[in-house]
Amino acid sequence: MRVSDKTTVRNYLKYLEQAKTNYAETNARIASGNRFVRISYDVSAGTRVLRTRTDLSKTQEYYDNVKSINDGLSVTEDALKSINDILSDVQSKKITKAMSDSTGEAGRKALANEVKALKEEILQFANTKYGNKYVLGGSSAKIAPFSVGTDGKLLYNGIDVNNIIYDNTDGRYYDKLTNKLVPMDSDIYADIGLGLRMVGSDIESDTAFKVSYSGLEILGFGENSDGMPNNIFNMLTNIEKCMRDGDMETLGKYGDILIETTDSFRALLTDIGAKTNFLDTVEARINSNIDSYKNQLNNLMGINDAEEAKNQTMNDYVLKAVLQMGSKILPVTLMDFLN
């Protein structure tokens, strides 16, 4: 082969390689939807892509946190609505009917049985789970917070709720008999993009969202000055007993207490409803931010579909033309090898 032939072959192979490279790169861009895969292709855009991806990842983490919290809070709200319905029924119907002169002993015992059944329902709602967590379990969300002792009284994490007191100085619950902290009842906070700040090892509560709920603040704890339980479950236990014993005087007192308790319970329910509304707003805002980051990424590294389709057609045409040209200027054996 003459020198001129070698030069022709070398130049042809260079053009062929370039045509194949352009063809492959265009197809790769179309397949991935990205106009570059290495930051060296466009350092300025690539740097912004890395920063935007970091922001997107952090925002998606916030979104997952908010959605999970919101879903769990909705389950909590549903459980509390059911408890509220039970309290309203006992307060407005069961007690009123039991105290009526027209209701005899048998009728009161029947009402007592109904109260007992409703009380068991409250226990089930108090131990409601979302996923594998108990929504009223405080910081011990994987263990059922409420159980009933051998004396029929309600226990919270194994402690009689009638013996639990609240210390306003440190915001914690204690067993008044042992002066020990109620176990597994610390507050848990989640970062939902409010600008989380720490003071030592503690979280500033206004920079994060409280995701734990203590069953004590929901169902009540301790006793009043007359030695009557503040807890809903134990209150219904005593109401049931009054109906069976025909103790209308004490039943009347519990009726008055239950009115106040129901009002307080509704306030808690309203508070949770406000929090779910707040989380709905936060969730929508974060989702909008995610869409914005995705649009930024697409603008920085996304392809122009129409332009790439045109490039694909042109590259296909050029590659075929180069191969066709090769059949005319290269030896047959070499062309067969290239094909």
HELIX and SHEET records of a PDB file:
HELIX    1   1 VAL A    3  SER A   32  1                                  30    
HELIX    2   2 ILE A   39  TYR A   41  5                                   3    
HELIX    3   3 VAL A   43  ASP A   89  1                                  47    
HELIX    4   4 VAL A   90  LYS A   94  3                                   5    
HELIX    5   5 ILE A   95  ALA A   98  1                                   4    
HELIX    6   6 GLU A  105  ALA A  126  1                                  22    
HELIX    7   7 VAL A  161  ASN A  163  5                                   3    
HELIX    8   8 SER A  205  THR A  207  5                                   3    
HELIX    9   9 GLY A  215  LEU A  219  1                                   5    
HELIX   10  10 ILE A  232  ASP A  245  1                                  14    
HELIX   11  11 MET A  248  MET A  301  1                                  54    
HELIX   12  12 ASP A  305  ILE A  329  1                                  25    
HELIX   13  13 VAL A  332  LEU A  338  1                                   7    
SHEET    1   A 2 LYS A 129  TYR A 130  0                                        
SHEET    2   A 2 LYS A 133  TYR A 134 -1                                        
SHEET    1   B 3 PHE A 146  VAL A 148  0                                        
SHEET    2   B 3 LEU A 154  TYR A 156 -1                                        
SHEET    3   B 3 ILE A 159  ASP A 160 -1                                        
SHEET    1   C 3 ILE A 164  ASP A 167  0                                        
SHEET    2   C 3 ARG A 172  ASP A 175 -1                                        
SHEET    3   C 3 LYS A 180  LEU A 181 -1                                        
SHEET    1   D 2 TYR A 189  ALA A 190  0                                        
SHEET    2   D 2 PHE A 209  LYS A 210 -1                                        
SHEET    1   E 2 MET A 198  VAL A 199  0                                        
SHEET    2   E 2 ASP A 202  ILE A 203 -1                                        
END                                                                             
